[in-house]
Amino acid sequence: MKTINTRFLFLYLLFTFFLTSTTLGQGGALHFNKDNDHVVLSNGAFSIGGADFTVEMWYKVTDYANAGPGGRIFVLGTGAGNTGQAAGVAVFPGGINFLIYGGDQGYPATNDFGWHHVGVTYQHAGRAIKLVLDGVERVNTTIGFDIVSGSKVNLGQSTWASDGYFTGALDEVRIWNTVRTTSQIADNRYNYSLDPASSGLMAYYHFDDGSGATLTDATANGRNGTLTNFALSGGTSNWISSDAPLPVELVSFNATKLNSSTVLSWATATEVENYGFEVERSSDKNSWELVGFVSGAGNSNSTKEYSFTDAKPLSGKNYYRLKQIDTDRSFEYSS
């Protein structure tokens, strides 16, 4: 927020807009090929199912070849293909599924071969499931059977058959033994420095290992993953640099008095799906009015500079704030 006195220019507050201090795009990811690449996260080390859980991650599909009944991003299970004995996340040309053996629940999203964030939750007591895609709840329903506890957990392949291989990249996989709310999933999808000691966090994979056949668990639980069948050379079937989305990070917001006008200027370090900024003004920091709009850059990994001139500021003090709007019309205020 900025405040301007029409007689004396006064900078009220400097601030940083977004919630995070680090960005995913500077780290690593893991690319899976279309044949048999997969990561074994657990084979008896921990069980998921038969209780509350949440799984969330960033993913990018690059091909649907050899996906079979759907490219398996994440699968937990007992190793058997029976009702309730396997669950996970699978992608199709026409959408994404909360994969449940005996009753899949999907959302018909068109895949653009870009990065997306998905979170799935299971509430054991009510047999309730939820799928949150890119911060928006798309599936919320119940199933007629329990997802049983399973000791097998894979990335990129089914736990009960050698099929459904995922082709693409994964980053920032988190596994919880709690049911995360839609807001918690949405609000933290860009929080790449989430505390690995967070309550209920069973395993957390940053995918920043860069080499070798071990996917490191950032928590103290030591549930490392084992890369299986990866070539570990070249730009596919290997560790890669992540180009996953970055937040809209506002690094400066300044105000200058120019004759009888006020010139506002601001800059962003990164942007993802940034539709633009509404400029709002107030005389008391309680009641706000819209005075202008500036289009955003959409997606950017470099500094972008913006400005807006308020040609007719109010008499006395003027307070300013920005309303940053995403392409899906969700928004955040600068104060």
N, C-alpha and C positions, 0 to 999 in steps of 0.2 A: 504494500500500500504506500502511496505517496501523498503528501499534503503540500499544497502550494498556497502561499499568501499572495494576493494580487499586488501588494505593495512590496513585500520582501519575500524573496524566494527561500524556501526552507525545505530541506530534504528530510523527510520524516523517518524513513526506514529503508534500509537495504536488506534484501532477503534472497534466499535461494528457493525456487518454487517447488521442485519435485521432492519426493520423499527419500530417495536413495542417493548414496554417495558413490556407488560403483555401477558399472554397466556391463551387461552380459556380453555385448559385442566385442569386448576386449579379451575375452577368455576363449576356452576351447569347446569343442563339441565332438561327437563321435558319429561317423558315417557308417551305415549298414548297407551292404550290397544286397542284390536280389536273390542270392543263392541260399546261403545258410549261415550268414553272420548272426550271432546272437550273444547276449551276455547273460550268464547264469549269476543272478544276484544271491540266490540262496538254494541250498539243497539240504534242508534240515536246520539251517542256522537260525531262521525265525519263521514263524507262521503268520499268515494273514488270512482273514476270513473267519467265520464263526464268531466274529466280534466286529465292532465298529472299525472302519478304516477310511482313509483318504489317500488317493494317489494323484499327483499332479506333475506336469512336465511341459517343456517346450518341445515341439516336434516340427519337422519339415519333410513332406513326402517329395521324392524326386522321381519315382517310378512305381507303377502298380504291377509290373511283371512278377510272376511267381507269388503273388499275394494270396492266390487260392481263395479261401473263404474270407479274405480280409487280411490286410497287413497288420500283424500283431505288434503293437508298440510295447505293450506291457501285458503280461499274463501271470496270474497266480493260480495255483491249483494243486490237486493231489497227485496229478499224473494220469488221471483217468478222465475219459470223456463222458461223464454221466451228469445228470441234472444237478446243478449247484456245485459241482466239483471243480469248476474253473471259472475265472472271471478276469476281466482286463479291459484293454482299450484296443480297438482295431479300426483301421481306416479303409475306406472304399472310394472308388471314383465318385460315388454319389453322396458321400457323407462320412460320418464317424459314429462308431458304436461303443456303448458301454457293453462290452462283450460278456455275456453270461450264458454259460452252457445250459440250455433249456429255456432261454427267454431273453434274447438280446434286446436292448433298448437303444435306438439310434436317433440321430439328428441329420436331416438331409442337407448338409452343407456342401457347397461347390468347392472343390479343392483347387486352389490357385498355385500350388507348389511353393507357397511361401511359409514362413514360420507362423505357428499358432500355439496358443497355450490351452491345455485341457486339464480339467480336474474332475475326478469321479469320486463319489462318496457312497458308503454303505452304512446304514444304521441297522444294527442287528436286531434290536428290539421290535421295530416295526417293519422290518424287511424293506426299508425305504432306500431307494437309490436316486442319485442326482448326477447330472453331467453338466459341467460349466465350461463353455467354449469361449475363449477370448474375453473372459470376464462376465459373460452373460449366461444365466441359467437357461439351458435348453431342454433338459429332461428332468422331471421330478415326479416319480411314481413309486409304486410298490410292486413287489413280485410275490408269487405264491409259494416260495420255498426259500430256504436259507442258503446263503453262500457258505459252504463248509470250510473249515480250516484246512489250508494246504501248505505244505512245506517246500513247494517248488515255485520259484519266482524267476521269470525270464524277461529280458528285454529283446524284442525283435523276433520272437518265435513262440509258438504254442508250447504249453507244458505237457500236452497229451499226444501230440503228433508232430512229425517233421513237416510242417506246412505253414502257410500263412506268414511267410517271411516279410518283414518290413524293409522297404528300401527308402532310405532317407537319413536324416540326422536327428539326434536327440541331444537335449541339454537340460540341466537343472531339474533332475528327477527327485521328488520328495515323497516319502512314504510315511504316513501318520497312523497311529492307532486310535485316532479320534475322528469324529465327523466335523470337518471344517465347514464353516458357513460359506455361502456364496460370496459374501463380502470379504471374508478372510482370503478366499482363493483369488478373487479379483484384485483386491487391494495389494496383495503381496506378490503378484506374478512378476513384477519388475524389481522386487526386493532381492537382489542376488547376493546380498550379504546377510541373509537371514541367520539368526543365531542358531548354530547347530545343536545347542543345548536346549532349544525350545521344547516346552512340555509336549509330549506326545509324538515327537519326531523320531521315528524308528530308524530311518536311513535318509541320507541326503547326498546326492551325487552331483558335483559341479562339472564333471567331464573336463577338468583342466590337467589331467595327468600328462597328456602330450605324447607319451610313448609307453611301450610295454603292454602287457596283457592283463593289467589289473585296473579296475575302475574303483577308485578310492571313495569310501564312505566318510563324509566329513564329520559325522557324529562320533561320539566316543564308543559307539556300539561295535565298531569294527566289522560291519557287514559289507565287506568289499565284494565287488563283482569280478567274475572271470570272463575275459573276452574269448570267444570260441569261434574258430574258423576265419578270423579276420586276416587279411593280407598284411596289414600294418605297414603298407608302403603306398605311395602315390596319394591321389586326392579322393579316392573312394576306398571303402572297407578299411578305414584308418581314422586316426585322430586328425581333426581338422580345426581350423580357426572358426570360431562362431561368428556368424553374421545375423544372429537373432535380433529381434527388435530392441531398440533402446527407448527409454522414457523421454518425455518432453521435459528437458531440464533447463529451467530458466536461471541464468547465472548473474543477470544484472537487470535492474529496473531503475531508471533515472528520470528526473524531471528538471526542465530548464525554462525559466521565464524569458520570453522573447517579445519585447514590446508589451502588448496587451494580451498576448496568447501564451499558452503553456505547451511546451514541446516535450512529449514523453518518448523515451527511447528504452529499448530492452533488447536482450540478446539471449539466444538459446544455444546450448552446447550440443544437444541431441534432440531429435524429434522422431516420433513414430505416430502415424495416423493423425497428425495435427491438422484439423480443419481450419483453426484460426483462433483469434483472440477478440473477445468483446472488451472494450474499454469502458469502465464504469466510474462514476464520479459521485462524491458525497460532500456535504458540508458539515456532517456530524458523525460520520462513520457508522451510522445506523440505517439511514435511508439512502439507497443507491439508485442512480439513473444511468441508463445506457447512453453514451455519447459517441460511440463509434465502433467500427469493426475493422480488423486487419487480418487478411488471409494468412494462413500458416504455410509452411513449406512441405507439409505432408510427412515425408520421411527424410531424415538427414542425419549424417554422422559428423557434420562439420558445423562451425559456428554460423548462425544466421542472425542478422541484425534487423530490428524493426523500429518504426517510429510512428507517432500519431500526434497531430496538432489539435489541441482544444482551442479553437478560435475565440470562444466566448466563455471563459471561466467564470465561476460565480464570484460575487463580491466577498472578500474575506478569505478564509481558509478553504482550500480545495483538497479533498482526499481522493486518490485514484487507486484502482485495483484492476487486475486483469482476470478475465474469465477464460481459461484455456479450454477449447472445445475439441473433442476428438471427432473423427469421421462418423462414429456411431452415435454422436451427440451426447456422449457422457462428458463430464466437465470437472474441472478443479479450479478453485480460486487461488489467487496469489497471496492471500492472507486469511 
